[in-house]
Amino acid sequence: MELFEKGYLPKEDAGYELGFGNGEAMLELIPKIGRRKGFGRLLGEGSYRLAEHYRTGSGIIAWMLKG
């Protein structure tokens, strides 16, 4: 959601508006992550790989690693 809010993650890739508070989208993505289908395949790799995929820069990657 952080990547989406900051404009790094396009809606076209995710298929959902992934802004903070969109619980419905998250509930739909959970089984996709578990089955590694569609965008869930990339989410299943973890936040570091997701940030790396979108080349968001070391600042965002470092922030994600802290959490």
C-alpha positions as CSV (number, residue, x, y, z in Angstrom):
1,M,0.0,0.0,0.0
2,E,2.9,2.3,0.7
3,L,4.3,1.8,-2.9
4,F,0.8,2.4,-4.3
5,E,0.2,5.6,-2.3
6,K,3.6,7.0,-3.4
7,G,2.9,6.2,-7.0
8,Y,5.5,3.5,-7.6
9,L,2.9,0.7,-8.0
10,P,0.5,1.3,-10.9
11,K,-3.1,0.1,-10.6
12,E,-2.8,-1.7,-13.9
13,D,-0.2,-4.0,-12.4
14,A,-2.1,-4.8,-9.2
15,G,-5.6,-4.8,-10.7
16,Y,-6.8,-3.0,-7.6
17,E,-6.8,0.4,-5.9
18,L,-4.3,-0.6,-3.2
19,G,-4.5,2.6,-1.1
20,F,-4.5,2.4,2.6
21,G,-7.9,1.3,4.0
22,N,-8.9,-0.9,1.0
23,G,-9.5,-4.0,3.0
24,E,-11.6,-5.6,0.2
25,A,-8.7,-5.6,-2.2
26,M,-6.5,-7.1,0.4
27,L,-9.0,-9.9,1.1
28,E,-9.1,-10.7,-2.6
29,L,-5.3,-10.7,-2.8
30,I,-4.7,-13.1,0.1
31,P,-5.6,-16.3,-1.8
32,K,-3.8,-15.1,-4.9
33,I,-0.6,-14.6,-2.8
34,G,-1.0,-18.1,-1.3
35,R,-1.5,-19.7,-4.8
36,R,1.0,-17.4,-6.4
37,K,-1.4,-16.3,-9.1
38,G,-1.4,-13.0,-11.0
39,F,-0.1,-10.1,-9.0
40,G,-0.1,-12.4,-5.9
41,R,3.0,-14.1,-7.4
42,L,5.0,-10.9,-7.0
43,L,3.5,-10.0,-3.6
44,G,4.4,-13.5,-2.4
45,E,8.1,-12.7,-2.9
46,G,8.0,-10.2,-0.1
47,S,8.2,-6.4,0.3
48,Y,11.9,-6.2,-0.5
49,R,11.5,-8.0,-3.9
50,L,8.4,-5.9,-4.6
51,A,10.3,-2.7,-4.0
52,E,13.2,-4.0,-6.0
53,H,10.9,-5.0,-8.9
54,Y,9.6,-1.4,-9.1
55,R,13.1,0.1,-8.6
56,T,11.8,2.4,-6.0
57,G,15.3,3.4,-4.8
58,S,17.3,2.5,-1.7
59,G,15.4,4.8,0.6
60,I,12.1,2.9,0.2
61,I,13.8,-0.5,0.3
62,A,15.7,0.5,3.5
63,W,12.4,1.7,5.0
64,M,10.7,-1.6,4.2
65,L,13.5,-3.6,5.7
66,K,13.3,-1.7,9.0
67,G,9.6,-2.7,9.5
